Amino acid sequence: MSDDPTPTDPVVLSDFDRGVLIGLLIGEGSFGGDGRQPQVTVRMHTRHAALFHWLMGRFPRSRLYGPYHHGGRSYYQWMARGEVLVHDLLPILEAQLSPELDGHAHDRLQMMLARYDAVIARERSRPVRTS
């Protein structure tokens, strides 16, 4: 039997994992979208590869792109959007990212939630895919 999460398994993080995640997203995260759907993105130098693999281990339905090498830069880009964003990441962010912790990051999250409210509500109303 595999220990790999299936799409219906909830993301369970330790207190330490939550702290690392929230700190990473406050410092390096982008809360936005492409005009059609919301997304949370982290882009950092390839020297942080272990951290990106740590993210993938906790959010296996997210996406990791790269490494990219252009313009004298080498980086990875991690992205959570769609089902993984709404069902796996947003519950953690909404519970943990407060204005008292970081007002700027909280405001960016709130702007993303407001801008993509209908898309997020539609995804929340769908059952989580099983395959």
N, C-alpha and C positions, 0 to 999 in steps of 0.2 A: 504494500500500500504506500502511495506517495504522500509526502508531507507538503507537496506544492498546493497553495491555495487554489480553490476553485472559485469561479465568479460569484458564487453565493456566500462564500465565507466572509464574515465581517473582518475588517482590518482591526487587529488588536495590537495596541502598542503599549509598551511599558511606560512608566512615568518618564524615564530617561529618554526613550525614543520620542515621546511627545515633545519634550524639552528641546531635543536636537532639531526635530522637524520645525517647530515654531520658531526657534532661533534662526534656523537656516532660511525660512521663508520671510521672516522680518528683514533679515540682512540682505538676502540675495534674490528673493522671489519677486516675480512680476504677476500681478493680479490683473487680468485683462481678458482679451478675447480677439477674435478675428472678424467681428461684426455680425457673425451668425451664431457663435457659441462661445461660452466663457472658457477660460483656461488659466491654469497656474503654471508658470514656467520658471525654471532655474537654469541659468547659463553661467558656467564657470570654466576656468582653465582645466586642461586635461590632467594637471597635477592633482586634481581633486577627484580622480576616477573612483577611488575607494568610496567616497561619500555618495557618488551617483549610484554605485552598485548597492550601497546600503539602502538608498531610497527605493531602488528596484526590488530589493528583498522585502521591504515593508509594503510596497504598493506595486505588486507584480503586474497589475493591469494597466499601469501607467506606461509611458514610452520614454525611451532613452535614445537620443539621436547623437551621432558622431562616433568617433571624434572628427571634428571639422578642422581643417588647416587652411586658412586663407587670410590674406591681409596681415601676415606676420603674427597671427593669433592661432592658438590651438585650444579648442574648447569642446565640451559636451553640452547638450541641452536636454533637460528632463522636462516632460510635459504631462500634466494631468488635465484631461478634458472629458466631456461626455459623462458616461456612466461612472468611471473611476473618480472623476472630480466630484460629482454630485453625491454618490453613495459612499465613497471611501474617504475623501479628503475634506469636503465641506463640513461634515458633522464634527470633525476634529477642530477645524479652524473656527467654526461658529461657537464652539464651547470654550476654546482656549485663547483666541486672539481678541483681547479687549482693548478699549481705548486707554485704560490704565497701564497696560503692558507696553503698547506702542501705538500712539494715536495715529501716526501717519500710515502704518501698515493696516490698522483697523479701518481707516477711512478708505484706503485703496480697495480692501476687500468689500466694504459696503457699497462702493461705487460699482464694482463688478457685479455684485448681487442685484443691485437695482437695475443696472443696464440690461442684464440678462435674466431678469425675474421670470418672464414667461417660459424661456427655454429651460431654466432650472426647475420650475414648477412642473413642466411637462415631463422632464426626466424623473423627477421624484415620484410622479404618479404611475410610472411604468414599473412593472415587476423587473427585478434584476434578472438579467439573462443567465441561463444555466449552461450555455455552451458557446 
